């Protein structure tokens, strides 16, 4: 995790595609954070995340208890935390390689 702390939010966002970031409708009560970063297009965001209270709770219970992994999700109290967690989740499944840091802008 030390490597992620040295990366800027801009670099993380550039490394993840597609990337959708939303604020948690319920303030993190079920997801665990104020921001949710997803490796998907906006129209692919699971509707359960922004649905009713009970539906949202069931989704996050399943996510945290069953290791539900699609789309890859990062949750945090700040934008950086959510995107950094998503980056970590994506690298676990080889969706992202570390060579993006060596690229010249």
N, C-alpha and C positions, 0 to 999 in steps of 0.2 A: 504494500500500500504506500510505501515511501515514494515510489516513482510517481504515483498519481498526485501527491501533494506538490510536486514540482511542476506539474503541467498546469497551464492556464485554462480557464473555462473555454476560451476561444479554440484552443487546440483540441480539447475534448470534443467540443461540438463539431469541429471539422473532421474528426476521426470517426464519428458515428453517423451512418447514413442508412436508412432514413432516421430522422430524429424528430420526435414530437415531445414537447414539454407542456404539462398542464398543471394548474394549481389544484390541489386536492379539494374537492367539493365539501368534504367534511372535516377539513383542517387537520388531517392526519390521524383522526381517531381510529380508523381501521387500517390505513396504509402505513402509518408510522411516521409520516412526514408531510410538510406543507406542499412540496413539489413532487411531481411524478414525471420521470423521463422515460420514454418508451422508444424502443428501436422498431418503429413502424411509421407508416404514413398516418396523418390525422384521421382519415376515414377508416383506419384499421384499429383504432383505439377500442379496446373492449368496452362495450356499452355499459357493462356492469359497474365499471369504475365511476361512472357519472350518473348512475341510476338511483333508485330509491335507497333509503337507509339500509333496509334488510338485504337487498340485492348486493349492494356494495360490501356490506359486512361479509356476506357469504363468499364473494369473490376473493377478498383479501384473506379470509380464513383458508380457503382452498389454496391460494397462492403460497402462503407461508407454511401450511401443513403438508401440502402434497408436492412441493418443489415444482410448481407449475412454471414453465419457462418461456412460453410464447405469448405475446412478444416478450423479449427481454425487457426487464423493468428495473429502474433505479429510483429509490425513494430517499428524500432528504428534507431537512428543514430549510436548506438554502438551495438555490439553483445549482451551485457548484457541487454540493453533496449529492444531489439527485443524479446529475450527469456523471459524476465520478463513480458512483455506485453502478450506474448503467454501463459505463466503460469497463469496469471490473467484471460485471456479469457477462458482457460481450466477449471479453478476452478469455474467460473461462471456457467458452464454447468456440474459440478460434474465429469469432466473427471479425475481430480486429487484430492486425499484426502491429508489433511495436515499431516497425520501420517507418511509420508515418512521422515520427519525431525527427528522422534524419532528412526529411524532404526540405528543400529550399523553397520558401514562399515566393 
